[in-house]
Amino acid sequence: MKISASIYSSKDKSPEQLVRDLDEHEIDMLHVDCSDNEKVFADIISIRKISSTPIDLHIISSEPGKYFKQIEELKIEYTSFQYENLKQLPVLPKSSTTKFGLSISSATSVDVIDKLNVFSFEEDLGEATFSFVMMMSTVPGQSGGSFNRDSFQKIIEFKNRYPKIRVHVDGGVNDEIAYILRLLGVNVIVSGSYLMNHSSLSEGMLSFHKAPSEHKSFRVSEFATPAKFLPVLKQSEIDFKTILQTIEKFALGFVLVTDEEGKLTGVVSNADVRRGLLKSLDDLNSTKAEAVINKKPISILENATVADIVHQVNELNFIVLFLPVVDEQNILKGAVLLNNLTRV
C-alpha cells in the first residue's frame, strides 16, 4: 500500500520545503488538492524542479476540463475528479503518463460505478478511461477531519464488486486505520494532518509500517469481510471435489465450513488440501472431504480489536492468511483477510 502525502497540510513549511523533507523519507506520492484554484499548478511547477516523486492531483471543480492542458504539460501521474461537483463527466484526453480517477464522497453509493460505465482495464483501447477510485472518508478538500467508519464496509463491497479497479482512500487516516485499509487491499492512502502532526516525519512514516498493537478504536465486526463475500460451505453438503472447486472459484486459498445453524465447524486451506492428498497419494480419487477439513480452526470474536488481531497472530508459531470471525455462539460472521498485509 502506497502513501500519498498532502503537501498543504503542514502549517510550518512551504510546499517546497515539505516536498524535500518527504522525498528524504522516500514518500510514494505527493497529494495536491485543487479546489478550482489554478494557482495550484504554479506550486506543482515548483515541485517538479526539485522532485521526481509522482503527483497525485485531486481536482474539485464543476468543469475540470479547463485544467487538462496543465495536466498534460506537467505530466501529472495521477489525477482524480470529485464526482459530486461535476456538471458532467469530462471527456478524458489520451495520455501516456496520467492515470485518471473518480473521487466519490462517503455519501455516494458505489452503484454509481455501474451507471457511469467509464472504467477500463485493457491497455491501448484508443481512448482514455478511468482506472481508479478515490474514496473520501471525510469532507473533500478539508484537512483534519474524522474518518467515517462506515467507509470500511463500503470499501469491502466495492472491492468485491469491482476487484480490478484500484482504490485510493483520503481522509482521517491514522496508523490504526491504515493497518485496516491494508487488510482490505486498498492501494493508496492519503495522509495529511496525521503525518504532519508527529514530532518528525520519520516518526509519522514509521507509524504506518508498524503493526498497531495498542489500538482498540475499531471492532473486528466493522472491518471484517462479511460471510456473503467468502467461500462458505455447509458441512453436510460438501465433498472433496466441491472443496477444490470453491477454493478455485474464490481464489482466496481457503474454504470455511459451517453446520446447519451457521456455526463454524472447520476450515480448509491450501495447506490442508496438500496434507490430505499426501495421505492418499496411491489413490487420489479416494480422498474424502473429512481428510482435509481442519476441525479445530483458529478464529477471532467479532467484538475483538485491531490490537487483539495483532496479539493473536504474533502468538502463533505458524503463518495464517485469514482469521474466521465468529460471535459468542460461534456463528460465522465473516473473516479478516491477512494476505493483503504482504502486498507492497
N, C-alpha and C positions, 0 to 999 in steps of 0.2 A: 504494500500500500504506500503510495507516494504522498508527500506532504507539500502543499502549496501554501506559502506564507503570504499573508495580506500585507502589502507594503504601506498601507495607510493606517495601520493600527498602532504604530509607535508614536508616542507623544514627545519623545526626546530626540529622535533622529530624523533627518531628512530622508526621503525615499532612497537617494543615492547612498547615504551613509548606511542605511539599513540593508540595502542590497549587498554592499561589500561585506558586511558582517554575516549576512545569511549565506553568501557564497563561501565564506571561510568555513561555515558549518555544513557545507555540501547540501543545501536545501534542494529539493527536487524541482520546484516550480515557484514562480513569483506571481501571486494573485493580485490583479489590479481591478478595482471596482470603478466602473464608469457610469455614473448616474446622469446620462445625457450631457456630459461635460467634455468638450473637445480638448480642453487643456490637459486631460489625462495623457494624451498622445505625446505631448511635449515631455512629460515625465518618462514615458516609455523610450523616447529617443535618447534621453539622458542615460537611462538604464542600459540601453543597447551599447553605449560607448564603453561601459565598464563591466558588462556581464553577458555571458552567452547562455545563461540559465533560461529555460523555456518560460514564456509569458503565458499566464492563464487569465485572460481578459473576460470580465463579466459585464455585459452591457445592459443597462436598464433604460430602455428607450422605446417609444412607440414606433419609431422609424429607424432602426439600427442600420439600414442600408446606406445611410449617409456617411457611415464610418468605414465602408468596405475598402475605399481607396487607401486609407491609412493602414488598415489591417494587412492589405496586400503589400504595401511598400515596406512595412516594418516586419513582414514575415512572422506575424504573431502565431505561435504554435497552437494555442487553444483559445477559442472564442465562444462564449455562450450568451444567449439572449434570454432575458426574463420574459417567459411566455405570457404572463398575465398583463404585461404592459404593451404587448404588440397590437397594432391595429390589424395587421395580417402577417402571416409568416413571410419572411423575406426570401426572395429567390437567391440562393447562395452562389457566390462566384466560384468558379472552378479554381482550386488551389492545390498545389502540391505540398504546401507547408502548413496550412491551417486546418485543424480539426474543429468542426463546428458542433455545438451542443445546445440543448434547450435547458434552461433553468426553470424549475417549477416550485412553487411555494408549497408549504405543508398542507394548505387547504385545497390544493388542486389534486384531483383523483388521477391515478396512474392510467385510467381509461383513456385519457387524452392522447396517449401514445398510439393507441389503435385508431383513433379518429383522425389523427394527423397523417399517419402513414408516410412519414418522411425520413425514416431511419433505414439505413442500408449497411450491409456488412461485406459486400463484394467490392473488389478492387476495380478501378478503371471502368466505371459504368458510363462515363461520358458526361455525367452531371454531378454536381456536388450534393451531398446529402449529410444529414446529421449523424453523428457517431457516438455521442454520449449525452447523458442526462445529469444535470447538477441539481440535486435535491436540497432545497433550502429548509433548514430546520429552525431558523429564526427569521425575522423580518428582513427581506432582501435589502442590501445596501447599508444596514445598520450594524455597527460593531458592538460586541459585548453582550449580546442577547443570550437568553437561556435556551438550551437545547430542548426542542419539543420531543418528549419521549415517545410519542406516537409514531415518530419517524422510523423507529426500528422495524415495526411490523409493516410499514409502508415499503421500506427497502426490501424486506423479505418477499413481500408479494411481488414487487417489481422484478427482483432477481429471478423469481420462479417463472414469471410470465414472459420476461424478455431477457433470457440469460446471455445473449450476445451483445447487449447494449452496456457499455461501460458506465459505471455510476460514480459521480463525484458528490461529496456532501459538504455543505458550507453552513456554519452557524453554531456557535456554542460548544464546539468540540474541545474536550479536555482529554487527559490521558486515559481515564476510565472509559469514556465514550469512544475514543479512538480504538481501544482494545476491542470493544464490542463491534465497532464498524469493521474492524479487520476480520473478526469472526464471521461477519455477514458477507464478506467478499467484496467490500467497497474498494474501488480502485484508487481514489484520490480523496484526501480530506483537506479542507481549507482551514487554516488556523490563523487567528489574528490576536485578539486580546489575551487569550490564554498563553500563547507562545511568548508574547512581548512582556507580560507581567511577571515573568520569572526574574530572579536576580541576574541571570545571564541567559543568553540564547543557548548556551551549552546545556544548562540545566533543563530548559524547556524542551529542546530537541531530544535529550536523553529520556525524558519522561514518556515520550511517545513510543520508545522502543523497549521500555521495561514493562514487565507484567505488573498490573496494578494490584498488588497483593493485600492492600489495606482498604480498598474501596468497597463500599456497601450501599451505594446510592440507588442501584437498579437491581431488580429481582430477575431471576432467570426467565420467569414467565413473560417478561416484557420483550426479551430479545431472542428467545428460543424459536427455532423454525417449527411451526405447528405440524402436527402429525399428518394433516391433509396433504402436505407437500413432500412427505417422506415415504420410503419403501416399507410398508407395514403389511404383514400377512398374519392371518389367523392360524393358530397352531393346528387346528382341526382340519384345515383345508390345504395344507402345503405338502409338497413332495420335493425331492431334490431338484428336479427339472425346473419347477416353479421358482425355487430359490435362486437358481442361476439366472433365469430369465429376468427376474425382478432386479437383481444386482446389476445386470447389464443395462436394463431399461433406465434406471435412475442414475447410474454412473456415480454413485456415492461410495461404493465399496462395502456396503452392508445392507442387511435387512433386519427390521425389528419384528419380533414375534409377540403376539398377544393372545389371550384366551377370549372366550365369547363375551366376557364382561369388559374387555378392553384393558385388562391388566397386563403389564409387561411380564412375559414368561421366559424370554430369551432373546438373543441376538445372533446373527450370523454375519461374520466379517469375512473378508477375503482370506484372512489367515485361518479362520475356522474351516472354510471350504478346503484349503490346502491340506490341513491336518486330517480332515475326513477322507480326502482322496488318498493320502498316503497310507491310510489303514486298509484300503481296499484296492491296491494297485493291480492285483491279479485279476480283479473283476470289477472294473469301474461302474459297470451298469448296475451292480448290486448296491451301490451307495445309497443309503437311506437318509432322509431329512434329519432324523434323530441323531445321526452320526456327526452332523456339522453344526447343530444348534448349541450355543453356549447358554446353559440354563441358569447360570449364576452371573448375569451381566452386571457390570458397574453402571450405576445411574446416579442422577442428582435430582434433588427435590426442586419443584417449581418456585418455591419461595427462597431458594438459596441466592447468594450474591456473587458478583464477579470475584470477590476475594475467596469465596468458597470454591469456585471453579479452579482458580489458580492453586489453592492449597491442595485440593483433591488430586489434581493432575500431577503436582510435584511430589506427592506421597507415593505415587505408583512407581514400580520398578520396571515398567514397560511403557511403550508409547501408545496412546489412544488417539484416534482421529475423530471420535464422536462420543458424546455423552447423552444417552436417553434421558429425557426429563419426565418425571412422574409426580403425582400428587401424593398426599399422605396415605391414600388407599392403594398406591402402586398403579393407578390408572395412567396409561401412557398419554402424555400431553404433547410431546414433540422431541426435539433433540437440539443440543448445541453442537454445531459442526466445527471441530477444531482444525480440520485440514487446511482451512484458509489461512491459518497462522503461519504456514510455511511459505506463503506467496510473498514475493518481494513487491 
